[in-house]
Amino acid sequence: MRRLTFVVMLAICVCMLVLLGVPAIAFIAAPARQESPSLWPFVTNVADLPADGQPKRMPVLAPDRDVWTRRPDRVMGSVFVRRLPGVDEVMVLESYHGRLRVPVTYDEGTKTFQSCCWRVRFDLEGRELSESGLPPIGDRIEGLPVRVVKGEVFVLWESR
């Protein structure tokens, strides 16, 4: 009788180990099986951009995840997207300038980008404009690589 009790208890322990161990191992190993997010997130459609070349600030939405949590549309930052007039191309500029990542805004009246902290302005290509009485700081708004696929704009977005 003791031998039978030992065998039954051993079988119950093995079944419990299998029933609880396999899902636990699958849960812990799940992040390793997930695909990494694309470096080319969707930004906008070309049809949504003004044809006159005016820049439009657009959010960069990209999937993000930590070990177990997925966020399908996390705002990673923003960019200025502009359709170049006369040609069928799109230009993308960062929404900040310099090493300190100073934000810029677009001024429709002067058709320039304005630094939020300093009296620095940039043209539509991202080049610094020389202001009278002020020495140039030698800065510019960097452009980002862009892909247009079937009318959809994708930008190369690396962790910044």
Contacts in CASP RR format, 6 or more apart in sequence:
PFRMAT RR
TARGET T0000
AUTHOR 0000-0000-0000
METHOD contacts of the structure
MODEL  1
MRRLTFVVMLAICVCMLVLLGVPAIAFIAAPARQESPSLWPFVTNVADLP
ADGQPKRMPVLAPDRDVWTRRPDRVMGSVFVRRLPGVDEVMVLESYHGRL
RVPVTYDEGTKTFQSCCWRVRFDLEGRELSESGLPPIGDRIEGLPVRVVK
GEVFVLWESR
30 68 0 8 1.000
31 65 0 8 1.000
31 67 0 8 1.000
31 68 0 8 1.000
34 65 0 8 1.000
34 70 0 8 1.000
37 62 0 8 1.000
37 63 0 8 1.000
37 64 0 8 1.000
37 65 0 8 1.000
38 62 0 8 1.000
38 63 0 8 1.000
39 156 0 8 1.000
39 157 0 8 1.000
39 158 0 8 1.000
40 147 0 8 1.000
40 154 0 8 1.000
40 155 0 8 1.000
40 156 0 8 1.000
40 157 0 8 1.000
41 60 0 8 1.000
41 61 0 8 1.000
41 62 0 8 1.000
41 76 0 8 1.000
41 154 0 8 1.000
41 155 0 8 1.000
41 157 0 8 1.000
42 61 0 8 1.000
42 152 0 8 1.000
42 153 0 8 1.000
42 154 0 8 1.000
43 58 0 8 1.000
43 60 0 8 1.000
43 79 0 8 1.000
43 81 0 8 1.000
43 92 0 8 1.000
43 153 0 8 1.000
43 154 0 8 1.000
43 155 0 8 1.000
44 56 0 8 1.000
44 58 0 8 1.000
44 81 0 8 1.000
44 152 0 8 1.000
44 153 0 8 1.000
45 151 0 8 1.000
45 152 0 8 1.000
45 153 0 8 1.000
46 83 0 8 1.000
46 90 0 8 1.000
46 148 0 8 1.000
46 151 0 8 1.000
46 152 0 8 1.000
46 153 0 8 1.000
47 151 0 8 1.000
48 56 0 8 1.000
49 56 0 8 1.000
49 81 0 8 1.000
49 82 0 8 1.000
49 83 0 8 1.000
49 90 0 8 1.000
49 153 0 8 1.000
50 56 0 8 1.000
50 82 0 8 1.000
50 83 0 8 1.000
51 83 0 8 1.000
51 85 0 8 1.000
52 85 0 8 1.000
53 82 0 8 1.000
53 83 0 8 1.000
53 84 0 8 1.000
53 85 0 8 1.000
53 124 0 8 1.000
54 82 0 8 1.000
54 106 0 8 1.000
54 108 0 8 1.000
54 111 0 8 1.000
55 80 0 8 1.000
55 81 0 8 1.000
55 82 0 8 1.000
55 93 0 8 1.000
55 106 0 8 1.000
55 113 0 8 1.000
55 124 0 8 1.000
56 80 0 8 1.000
56 81 0 8 1.000
56 82 0 8 1.000
57 78 0 8 1.000
57 79 0 8 1.000
57 80 0 8 1.000
57 95 0 8 1.000
57 106 0 8 1.000
58 78 0 8 1.000
58 79 0 8 1.000
58 80 0 8 1.000
58 81 0 8 1.000
59 75 0 8 1.000
59 77 0 8 1.000
59 78 0 8 1.000
60 75 0 8 1.000
60 76 0 8 1.000
60 77 0 8 1.000
60 78 0 8 1.000
60 79 0 8 1.000
60 155 0 8 1.000
60 157 0 8 1.000
61 73 0 8 1.000
61 74 0 8 1.000
61 75 0 8 1.000
61 76 0 8 1.000
62 74 0 8 1.000
62 76 0 8 1.000
62 157 0 8 1.000
63 70 0 8 1.000
63 71 0 8 1.000
63 72 0 8 1.000
63 73 0 8 1.000
63 74 0 8 1.000
64 70 0 8 1.000
64 71 0 8 1.000
64 74 0 8 1.000
64 76 0 8 1.000
65 71 0 8 1.000
76 157 0 8 1.000
77 95 0 8 1.000
77 160 0 8 1.000
78 95 0 8 1.000
79 92 0 8 1.000
79 93 0 8 1.000
79 94 0 8 1.000
79 95 0 8 1.000
79 144 0 8 1.000
79 155 0 8 1.000
80 92 0 8 1.000
80 93 0 8 1.000
80 94 0 8 1.000
80 95 0 8 1.000
80 106 0 8 1.000
80 113 0 8 1.000
80 141 0 8 1.000
81 90 0 8 1.000
81 91 0 8 1.000
81 92 0 8 1.000
81 153 0 8 1.000
81 155 0 8 1.000
82 90 0 8 1.000
82 91 0 8 1.000
82 92 0 8 1.000
82 93 0 8 1.000
82 124 0 8 1.000
83 89 0 8 1.000
83 90 0 8 1.000
84 90 0 8 1.000
84 91 0 8 1.000
89 148 0 8 1.000
90 146 0 8 1.000
90 148 0 8 1.000
90 153 0 8 1.000
91 125 0 8 1.000
91 143 0 8 1.000
91 146 0 8 1.000
92 143 0 8 1.000
92 144 0 8 1.000
92 145 0 8 1.000
92 146 0 8 1.000
92 153 0 8 1.000
92 155 0 8 1.000
93 113 0 8 1.000
93 126 0 8 1.000
93 141 0 8 1.000
93 142 0 8 1.000
93 143 0 8 1.000
93 144 0 8 1.000
94 141 0 8 1.000
94 142 0 8 1.000
94 143 0 8 1.000
94 144 0 8 1.000
95 103 0 8 1.000
95 104 0 8 1.000
96 102 0 8 1.000
96 103 0 8 1.000
96 104 0 8 1.000
96 141 0 8 1.000
97 104 0 8 1.000
97 115 0 8 1.000
97 120 0 8 1.000
97 122 0 8 1.000
97 139 0 8 1.000
97 140 0 8 1.000
97 141 0 8 1.000
97 142 0 8 1.000
98 139 0 8 1.000
101 160 0 8 1.000
102 115 0 8 1.000
102 116 0 8 1.000
102 117 0 8 1.000
102 118 0 8 1.000
103 115 0 8 1.000
103 116 0 8 1.000
104 113 0 8 1.000
104 114 0 8 1.000
104 115 0 8 1.000
104 116 0 8 1.000
104 122 0 8 1.000
104 141 0 8 1.000
105 113 0 8 1.000
105 114 0 8 1.000
105 116 0 8 1.000
106 112 0 8 1.000
106 113 0 8 1.000
106 114 0 8 1.000
107 113 0 8 1.000
107 114 0 8 1.000
107 121 0 8 1.000
110 121 0 8 1.000
111 124 0 8 1.000
112 121 0 8 1.000
112 122 0 8 1.000
112 123 0 8 1.000
112 124 0 8 1.000
112 129 0 8 1.000
113 121 0 8 1.000
113 122 0 8 1.000
113 123 0 8 1.000
113 124 0 8 1.000
113 126 0 8 1.000
113 141 0 8 1.000
114 120 0 8 1.000
114 121 0 8 1.000
114 122 0 8 1.000
115 121 0 8 1.000
115 122 0 8 1.000
118 137 0 8 1.000
119 131 0 8 1.000
119 134 0 8 1.000
120 128 0 8 1.000
120 131 0 8 1.000
120 137 0 8 1.000
120 139 0 8 1.000
121 128 0 8 1.000
121 129 0 8 1.000
121 131 0 8 1.000
122 128 0 8 1.000
122 129 0 8 1.000
122 140 0 8 1.000
122 141 0 8 1.000
123 129 0 8 1.000
126 140 0 8 1.000
126 141 0 8 1.000
126 143 0 8 1.000
127 140 0 8 1.000
128 136 0 8 1.000
128 137 0 8 1.000
128 138 0 8 1.000
128 139 0 8 1.000
128 140 0 8 1.000
130 136 0 8 1.000
144 155 0 8 1.000
144 156 0 8 1.000
144 157 0 8 1.000
145 155 0 8 1.000
145 156 0 8 1.000
146 153 0 8 1.000
146 154 0 8 1.000
146 155 0 8 1.000
146 156 0 8 1.000
147 153 0 8 1.000
147 154 0 8 1.000
147 155 0 8 1.000
147 156 0 8 1.000
148 154 0 8 1.000
END
